[in-house]
Amino acid sequence: MNTVNETTGEFSVPENNSVDSENTEHQEWSKSVSEGQLGFPSPLLPRSAWQNQQAFLRVLIKAKQALDMAEITATLWG
């Protein structure tokens, strides 16, 4: 990581070791993301279901209804 000395305003670049370390950390993080190891909940629909237009529209309509209800509630209570 690059750093700036606050008192002198000098900019310092880290040695190659820390850059290599950052690249390794990034690669490990990328691998864990691609393998789904971050602990995020699974998506509402599997990716193949998004290819089905009816399933996609069904989820889209439910989301719109939820947003409309939130807007109505905010208007009534606001």
N, C-alpha and C positions, 0 to 999 in steps of 0.2 A: 504494500500500500504506500502511496506517495504521501509525504508529510510536509507541512509548512511550519517553520519555527515561528511562533507567534511574536517573539520579542524582536527578532531581526528581519522577519519576513522572508527568510531564505527557504528555498524549495529544495527538498532532498528526495532523491530517488533511491529506493531500497536496492540492496545487492540482489544478484540473480537468485540466490537461495530462496529469498522470500517470494520472489515472483514465481519460481518453480513450485513453491509450497502452495501459493494461491491457485495456480493452475491445477495442481493435484486435487486441492479441495473442491474446486469447481467441477472437475471431472467426476469426483466421487458424488457430489451433489446431483449432477446431471444424471448419473447412473441410478441414484436412488429415486429421482423423479420419474425416470423412464420405467423403472420397475414398480412404481406405485408404492414406495415404502415411506411416504411422508405422513401417513395416518389421516389423510383427508377422507371424508365419506365418499362412498362410491356414487357415481352420477345417477340421476333419476332414471335414465334409460341407458341401456348399453349402446355403444356407438352404432351398432348395426340398426338399432331401432330408429335412429335419426334419418335413415334412408327411407323409412316408411313415412310418407307425407301425412297420413291420417294420424299416426302417433305424434308426429311433430306438431301438427295443428292442435291436437288435443291438449298437449302440454302448454302450448302457446296461449290457448284460450283460457286454461286454468290460471296461468300467470296473469293474464289481463284481468280476469275476474277478481283475483286477489288484490291487484293494484287498484282497481275500481272501488272495491270495498274499503280499502285503506283510505282512499281519497274521500269517500263519502263519510267515513267515520271521522276523519280529520276535520271535514267541513262542519259536521254536526257538533262536534265537541270543541272546535276551535273558536 
